[in-house]
Amino acid sequence: MTPTDYTLLKKIKSGDRPAFMLLYERYWAHLYRFVFVRTKDKEISEELLQNLWIKILEDTATIQTDESESAKGYLLRYLHYRVIDHYNSYKKTPSTVSIDEFDIPAVAESTDTEYFEILEGNEISELLSMIDEVVSQLSSTEQQVYDMRIRKNMSVNDTAEALGISSKTVSNKLSKALGEIREQLNPEYQSSKKLVSILMLMEVLTRY
C-alpha cells in the first residue's frame, strides 16, 4: 500500500530519510514545473524548491495535509507565495496567478523535457540499491559516516563524536563517499539530471 503524504511526513519528522526521498520523488517534477513555468529561470526554480525541501526537513509539523492526507495543495500554495516574494524582492510585478490555479499549462510539459526526466519507482529502487552497493565498497569510516549522516540524519558534530574524529574529517569523508557514488553509478544513470538533483540535495541536507 502506497503511504500517504501524512504518513511520510510523520516518518520524516522522526528522521526517516527514505520517507523523505519518497516524498521528494513523488512531487519533484510537478513542483519544479509549477515554479519554472512562472519564473522561467532554472536557478531560481531550483533555489525555491531547495528551500522547500529544507523546510520540510526542519519544520515538518507546519506542512499541512488535506482530508485525503495529501500535502500537494499546501506545497503548491507555499511555492506560489514564494514566487510572489521573489518578484517583490526584485521590485518586479509578479505573474497574475490565482492561488487555486494548480494545473500546469501544457507548454510546461515540453519545456526542457530532459530536465523534467521522471524515473519510475522500480528505477528509483534500482538506483538506491546501486548506491548501497557502492557504499558497501567504501572504507569502514566512510561507510559509518554515510550511514550516520545520510541514513540516520545525525549532525556533523554528533557523527564526529560517535566516531572519535573531527567534524572536518566527517565532512571530507561524506564528500568522498558521494563523489564515489557519482563515479561508480552505471553509465546509464550518470547523465540522469534527476539523479544528479537527488545527490545534490543529499549534499545540501548534510549541512543540517
Salt bridges, closest charged atoms under 4 A:
ASP5 OD1 - ARG26 NH1 2.56
GLU25 OE1 - LYS194 NZ 2.80
ASP59 OD2 - LYS55 NZ 3.87
ASP85 OD2 - ARG82 NH2 2.82
ASP100 OD1 - ARG77 NH2 3.69
GLU109 OE2 - ARG33 NE 3.51
ASP112 OD2 - LYS42 NZ 3.09
GLU114 OE2 - LYS193 NZ 3.11
ASP132 OD1 - ARG151 NH2 2.79
GLU142 OE2 - LYS176 NZ 3.32
ASP147 OD1 - ARG151 NH1 3.73
ASP147 OD2 - LYS152 NZ 3.19
GLU203 OE2 - ARG182 NH2 1.98
